[in-house]
Amino acid sequence: MGERVAVLVRDGVLPMELGLVHQLFGAAVSAGGERLYEVVTCAPEAGPVRTDADFTIVAEHGPEALEGAGTVVVPASHELDERDAELPAPVAAALARIVPGTRIASICTGAFVLAAAGLLEGRRATTHWRSCARFAELFPHIELDPGVLYTDGGDVLTSAGEAAGIDLCLHMIRCDHGAGVAAEAARRTVVPPHREGGQAQYVPRPVAEPGGASTGAARAWALARLDRPVTLAEMAARSSMSVRTFTRRFRQETGMAAGRWLALRRVERARQLLEETDLPVDRVAAEAGFGTGASLRQHLQAELGVSPTAYRATFRGPAA
């Protein structure tokens, strides 16, 4: 059995957030098909736990399950999270059982729990965009970034709304076992394999209007030819739009400029190749569309703060 991931639930837990942790970590398997994580659900006290839906779950484990966990995930509970800056005594007692150095992550307003426990001191954090004002009111000393999907402080991580919890779980799997394992877990659960944590939480118009023009076809076309030059004019033509209209529509649908989106997709491709192949750095650069090893090094340093060689040494997947 792999590393234990303990999900600490409380009355009012959001079922989707509990389920996505089990689904994603449960879908992470080795090249031989062995599960890489053991996911358990626990509560401050074992027994029935109300959800924010019309049903109750039963947590078979109490807070003792937190003691042997390598990762602890705290989903949201809208009934409890935004009330005040003090933790309920049972929750505080449960968190006190976590071994120092354990990785702790929150989903959505679970960040309120981490903040109240003092785990976000001196760290950057995020939470659901609709709860940011209340978070800033209760914890004015914590650096809050309302514009990102998730933050990674090493052993303490936070994410925005429910869907961002998917991104955060895949990010943790990727950090633990490489892009290949994370991509396979995403494929098994039919979700996108990776969204950058710095992507905007809330895009005013994330989905094209029915019957309206979309930049989706141009994005798919660009992804299929990352190793070749791609211009804004070509992408606009693929969408039968003027460059000006395409630029505006692209930002509306993705939350970023087309050039930035393309650069991030190329960085993702380079990361995959560095993790899963023995290709020389110059060849990785060419396959990802950066042209030269120097260009790849520049982009990887800007996005991740490491060189291609250092990245490969750290995140090389076991199936390479």
Secondary structure, 3 states (H helix, E strand, C coil): CCEEEEEECCCCECHHHHHHHHHHHHCCECCCCCECEEEEEECCCCEEEEECCCCEEEECECHHHHCCCCEEEECCECCCCCCCCCCCHHHHHHHCCCCCCCEEEECHHHHHHHHHCCCCCCCEECCCHHHHHHHHHHCCCCEECCCCCEEECCCEEEECCHHHHHHHHHHHHHHHHCHHHHHHHHHHHCCCCCCCCCCCCCCCCCCCCCCCCCCHHHHHHHHCCCCCCCCHHHHHHHCCCCHHHHHHHHHHHHCCCHHHHHHHHHHHHHHHHHHHCCCCHHHHHHHHCCCCHHHHHHHHHHHHCCCHHHHHHHHCCCCC
